[in-house]
């Protein structure tokens, strides 16, 4: 029994290597190396695989219990003097500049719920590996640029704040702060292309917050999947990168199956495809593969395009409004795996998180909500 317990502890140390970084990661590498050496020296490998299997699930459970905690919100102390200025809250999934085990564990648990007991360690490893390959995330910097550009567009009529579902500053804290400061009229802008997991979670957490009963007027803008201007912007980005040598073009419009509403995701990409087909000056072939759990299908689809003898391949991921570490690392993975012939150009076009078209579309949605409120 003691021998089995030691091996389970060794297994815990082994899997900690995959989810920790920096000094702690190096410490556990040393511990595991010594432990494996002792096992080999003593020829004591009995129940080793079983103990590691048990330790994997124990670690998942420990992470969920100790790292995944409910978001703590401030107490509600509504001001009797409402502010004349209204507030706009831009809601993102959110991403930390550096790998953050606690925040990523929270995201995985919110997203996968019960299934995180089976995949928590594996998904944390994927996040950690992506950060190691790509360095720091520019997500929050880009979100701040969008907020400033929108504020200029609205001529500072509103107090505009950024908030997140999966990292600081959380949506609950943001709304509590605004309500406590006297804001009674709040416009929520979900920065998601379609409905789906993030959108459903946003509505659930606002409902759980229970502030609607305090005569707080919270309205929510529409999403972006039906935007013609945004779809046209992706078409323009592809066309503008075509050179005089590119007579035949292949375009992979990759979608998000798990986070997005599948129908809305496909409709948005079909819109881009239709606009590309209007361009009669070019021979453009377009494919619409999905993303999560379909790596082989995407690579197969890309290789099929390359078999046409195209001059240039475009890998486009248009169905996330903001680029994150996962999407960027996935794009690099696909481009490495594709069998791209010598002389064939290739481009990656990610989400338009800094494009002025996104600001314009957001501005129109806010004004539409504003006009509806004035009826």
N, C-alpha and C positions, 0 to 999 in steps of 0.2 A: 504493500500500500504506500509506504514512504517512497519507494523507488518510483512508483507511478506518479506520485505527487511532484517529485523532483523533475520528472520529464514534462509534466504539464507546465510547471513554472518555466522550464527551458523553452517550451513551445510558446508561452506568452512572450518571453524575451525575443524569440525569433520573429514573431509577427509584429512586435513593436518596432523592429528595424524598418519595416515597410511603411509605417505611419508616422514615425517621429523623424525629426531632422536635426541637423547641427550636432551639438555635443552629446545629447541624449542618444541619438542614433549611433554615434561612434562607441558610446559606452556599452550599448546592447550588442553591438557587433563583437566586442571583446568578450563579453559574458557568454554569448552563444558559441563563439569559437572555442573557448575553454571547455564549455559543456560538451560540445560535440567531440572534442579531442578526448575527454574522459570516457565518453561512451565507446568510442572506437578502441581506446586503450584497454578498457575492461571488457570489450566485446559484449556489451550489454544493450543491444538494440531491441530487446523484447518490448512490445507495446509502444514503441516509439511513434509509429504512425498514428496509432489510436490516441495517444496522449496529445499529439500535435493537433489532431482533429478536434479533440475536446477543448484544447486551449484556444483554438480559433473562435469557437462560439462563446467561450468565457470572455474573451477580449471584446467581442462585439457587444456582449451584454454589459460589460464594465463601462465601455465608452458611452453607451446609451444612458446608463444610469448616472454616471458622474460628469460627463461632458455635455450631454444633451439635457438642458434645463429649460423650463418654460421661460419665455421672455418676461422679465420683471418690469412692470410699468409703474410710473409715479402715481400718486393718489390724485384723484380728480377734485380740483378746487376751482370751480367755474367762476370767472370774474363777472361782476355785475355790470361792468362797463365794456360792452362789445366794441372792438376796434372798427374804425371805418374802413380800413384796408382789409381786403379779402385775401385768403391764402390759397396757393396752389401747391399740391403735394405730388411730386413726380416719384412714382413707385417703381423700383427696380428689383430684380432678384438680388443683386449685390454681389460684390466680390472683393476680398481683401487684397491689398498690394502684395503681401507675401503669404505663403502657405500658413493657414491657421487651423490647427486640428479641431479646436472647439467649434469654430464657426462652420467649418465644413461638415463636421459631425451633425450639427444642428440642421444644416441643409439636407443632408442625406436622410435624417430621421423624418423631417417634415415631408420630404418627397416620397419616401418609400414606406414609411410607417412600419408595419410588422415585418416586412421583408428586410429591413435594415438589420435585423438580428442575424440574417444570413449573409448580407453583402457589405456591411459597414466597413470592415477592414479593407476589403478589396477596393471599394470605391474611394476610400481615403488614400490608398496607395496610388490610384489613378490620378487623383488631384495632386498629390505630392510629386509624382513623376512628371506631370505636365508643368508644374511650377519649376522644377529642376531643369527641364528642357528649354523653357521659354523665359525664365527669369521672373521679374515682377509684373504684376497686372496694372494696366493703365485705366482700368474700368472707372474708378472713382474720379480720376482726372478728367476723363471724357464726359462723365455725368455732370461735373461742375461746369465744363465748357458749355454744355447744352443748357444748363440752368441759367447761366449768364446771358447767353444769346437769346433765350426766350424772354428773359427779363427786359432786355433792350427792345425786343420786338413788341412787348406789351407796355413799353414806356413806364416801367416800374409801377404799374397799377396794382400789382399784387405782391404779397410776400411769397416768394417761391423757395421751396425747400426740397432737397433730395432725401429719400428714405428707402429702406430696403426690407426685403422679406427674410433674408438669410444672413445678414451681417449688420453691424452698427452703421448708421443709426436705424433702429427698427421702426416699423410702421406704427406700432403701439406707442412707443416713446414720443414719436413725432406728433401724432394726433393729440396725445395728452398735453404736450407742451403748448400746442396751438390753442387748444380749448382753455387751458389754465390761463393763458395770456389774453383771452377775451375774443378769440376768433370764433364767430358763430357761422360763418359762411365759408365752406372749404370745398375746393374742387380737387378730386383725386384723378390723377392721370396715370393709369397703368401703362408702363413702358414695355408692353408685350405686343407682339405682332398679332397673335390670335388668342382666343380663349384656350384653356388648357389647365395644367397642373398649377402653375403659378397664379393664374387668374382666379381659379377656384379657391386656392389657399388665401389669397388676398381678401376675397369676400367673406370667407369663413372667419378670419381673424378680426376683421372689422366688426362682424356680427358678435363675436365673442367679447369684444371690448365693451359693448353696452353703452356707448355714448350717444347713440341716436335718440334715446329717450330724454335727453337734456336739451331738446329744442336746438340741436346743432344741425344745420343744413349741410349735409354732405352729398355732393353729386359726383358722378363718375363719367369721364369722357369715354367715347367709343375707342375701340382698338384700331389697328392700322392695316389689317389684312386686305381691306377693300380699297386701299389707297391707289388710285391710278397714277398720281404723281410720283409716289415712291417706287412703284413698279417701273414706271418710265425712266426714273433716275438710274435704276439698275441696268436697264437696256442701254441708256446713254453711256454709262460707265464702260460697258462691254464694247460698244461701237467705237468709243473714243480711244480705246486701246488697240484697235485693229490698225495694223500698218499696211503699207502698199504691197508687202510681200505675202500678206495673209489673204489668200483667195478662198480658202475653205476653213470654216471655223466650227469647232465643237464646244458646246456649252453644257456643263453638268450643273444643273440647278438643284442643290441638295437641300432637303427639308428636315424638319425636326419632328419625329414621330411621337416621342413620349411626352415632351413638354407642351407641344402645340395641339390645337384641335386639328385633326387630320384633314378634314374637308376644307377648312379655311386656309390651311397651309398649302394644300394643293391648288386651290383657286388663285392664291396670290402668285404662285410660281407659274401657273398656266397663263396668268395675265402677262408676266414678263416674257414667256415664250411667244405669246401672240404678238406682242410688240416687236420682238426680234424677227418674227416671220414677215412683218410688214417691210423690213429692210431688204428691198429687192436687189440692192447693189452687192449683196454678199451671199455666199452659200453657207448658211448657218444651220447646223444640226444640233437639236436640243434634246437632252434627256432629263428626266425628273426622278432621280432616286431618293430614297429616304436615308436618314442618318443612323440613329441609334440601332445597334444590334444588326446592322446591315452593311458592315464594312466590306465583306466579300462581294455583295451585290453592287455596291458603289464602284469598287475597283473593276468588277466585270463590266459594268455599264461604261465606265471610262475607257476600258480597253476596246470595247466594241466601237466607240467613237473613233479611237485612234486607228482602227482597222480600215476606216473610210479613207485614210490617207490625208487627214486634215493637216493644215499648216500650223494651227495654234489651238490649244485647249484651254478653256476657262473653267476653273473650279469656283463656283459661286455659292455662297451660303447666305441667302437673303431673308430667311424666315426667323431670324433673331434680330431685334432692334439694336442690341449692343453686343459687340464682340467680347468674349470672355476667354479665359485660359483654355478651357476645354475645346471650344470651337476652333481656336487658332492651332492648338496642338493636333486636333483631328485633321485639319486641312493639310498640315505638314506631313502627317502620316499617310494620307491618301496620295499626295503628290509623290512621295517616296516609293509607294507600292505600285503606282501605275507604270506600265512598261512604255515610257515615252521615248520614241525613236530620236536619234540624233537629228538635229535640224528642225524639230517640232518645238515651237514655243509653248510656254504654259504660264498662266496667270492665276493668282488667287484673288478673289474679290470677296471681302467679308462684309459684315453689317455696316450700314451707313450711319454710324453713331455720331459723326461730326458733320454730316451733310446738312446744308441749310434747308433742304427739302423736308427733312424731319422736323425742323423747327417750324417751318411754314405749316405743315400738316397739323402739328400740335397746336399752333396758334389758332387755326381754323376750328379745331375741335373745342377749344376753350371758349371761343367766341360763340359757337353754336350753343353750348351749355349756358353761357351767359344770357343769350337772347331767349332761350327757353325759360330761363328763370324769371325773365322780365315780363312774360305773358300774363 
